[in-house]
Amino acid sequence: MKDLRISKREIIYPEHKSASDITSGLLHGFYHKGTFRVNSYSFPFVGYVGSESIGEEIAIFDRVNMNRAFNGDIVAVELLPQCQQTEENVNGNVDGAKACAVSSRSFGRVVGIIKRNWRR
C-alpha cells in the first residue's frame, strides 16, 4: 500500500526568484508588480493582483500559483500562457478549449514576494 502522506522533504511550492531576477524581470516586462488580494467570498484559493503595467487584474488560481503570498503582499507575477490556466479550475464544468476561446482574463503565478504585509 502506497503512503499518501507528504514527505517532509517534498517540495510543495516553487522557489521564489531572487531580488535581482525580480528587478530585472520587472524592467524587461517579464514580471508584473502589484498587490495580492484574496476575495474571501469567492472560491477557495483564488487571488487577484492589480497590475498597472497591463491595466487589469491578473487572476491567480490554486495554492501552488499563489506561492505562499498572503492578502496585502506586494508581489511579482509572471503571466501564464492563456490556455494553461483556465476557469475550469474554478468551476470544474467548463470545457478547456471553450474556456480558452472565451476567456479574456489574464492568469498568472506569483514568482516572488517583494514586500510582506506584516500585521502589527
C-alpha positions in Angstrom: 0.0 0.0 0.0 1.4 3.4 -1.0 1.9 6.0 1.7 -0.1 9.1 0.6 1.3 11.5 3.3 3.5 14.3 2.1 7.2 13.7 2.7 9.0 16.3 4.9 11.5 16.8 2.1 9.0 17.0 -0.7 8.9 20.5 -2.3 5.3 21.8 -2.4 5.9 25.4 -3.7 8.4 26.6 -6.3 11.3 28.7 -5.1 10.8 32.5 -5.1 13.0 34.3 -7.6 15.9 36.4 -6.3 15.5 40.1 -5.8 17.9 40.8 -8.7 15.9 38.4 -11.0 12.6 40.1 -10.0 14.0 43.6 -10.6 15.4 42.6 -14.0 12.1 40.9 -14.9 10.1 43.9 -13.9 12.3 46.2 -16.0 12.1 44.0 -19.1 8.3 43.3 -18.7 8.6 39.6 -17.9 7.0 40.1 -14.5 4.3 42.5 -13.2 4.2 44.1 -9.8 1.0 44.5 -7.8 -0.8 44.0 -4.5 -2.1 40.4 -3.9 -5.8 40.3 -2.9 -7.9 37.4 -1.9 -11.7 37.6 -2.0 -13.0 35.6 1.0 -16.4 35.2 -0.7 -15.1 33.6 -3.8 -14.0 30.0 -4.5 -11.1 28.9 -2.2 -7.6 29.6 -3.4 -8.5 32.4 -5.8 -6.5 35.6 -5.7 -6.0 38.7 -7.8 -3.2 41.1 -8.4 -4.0 44.5 -9.7 -1.3 45.4 -12.2 -0.8 48.9 -13.5 1.6 47.7 -16.2 -1.1 45.7 -18.1 -4.0 47.8 -16.8 -6.1 44.9 -15.5 -6.3 42.4 -12.7 -4.3 39.1 -13.0 -6.2 36.1 -11.6 -4.2 33.6 -9.6 -5.8 30.2 -9.1 -4.5 27.4 -6.9 -2.3 27.4 -3.8 0.8 26.5 -5.8 0.4 29.5 -8.1 -0.1 31.7 -5.0 3.3 30.6 -3.9 2.9 31.5 -0.2 1.6 35.0 -0.8 -0.9 36.4 1.6 -3.6 39.1 1.3 -1.9 42.6 1.0 1.6 41.4 0.0 3.3 43.3 -2.8 4.2 40.5 -5.3 5.9 39.9 -8.7 3.7 37.9 -11.0 4.5 36.0 -14.2 1.7 35.8 -16.8 0.8 32.3 -17.8 0.0 31.3 -21.4 -3.7 31.9 -22.0 -4.7 28.3 -22.3 -2.5 26.9 -19.5 -4.7 28.3 -16.7 -8.5 28.4 -17.4 -11.6 28.9 -15.5 -12.2 25.2 -15.4 -10.1 25.1 -12.3 -12.6 27.3 -10.6 -16.0 25.9 -11.6 -14.9 22.5 -12.9 -17.6 22.2 -15.6 -16.1 24.4 -18.3 -14.5 22.6 -21.3 -10.8 23.7 -21.5 -11.0 24.6 -25.2 -14.1 26.6 -24.7 -12.7 28.4 -21.8 -9.6 29.3 -23.8 -11.6 30.8 -26.6 -14.0 32.7 -24.3 -11.6 33.9 -21.5 -10.0 37.3 -22.0 -8.8 37.4 -18.4 -5.1 37.3 -17.6 -3.8 34.4 -15.5 -0.6 34.3 -13.6 1.6 32.9 -10.8 3.5 34.6 -8.1 7.2 34.3 -8.6 8.3 36.4 -5.7 7.2 38.5 -2.7 8.6 42.0 -2.9 7.1 43.2 0.4 5.2 41.3 3.1 2.0 42.8 4.6 3.0 42.3 8.2 0.3 42.9 10.7 1.1 44.7 14.0 
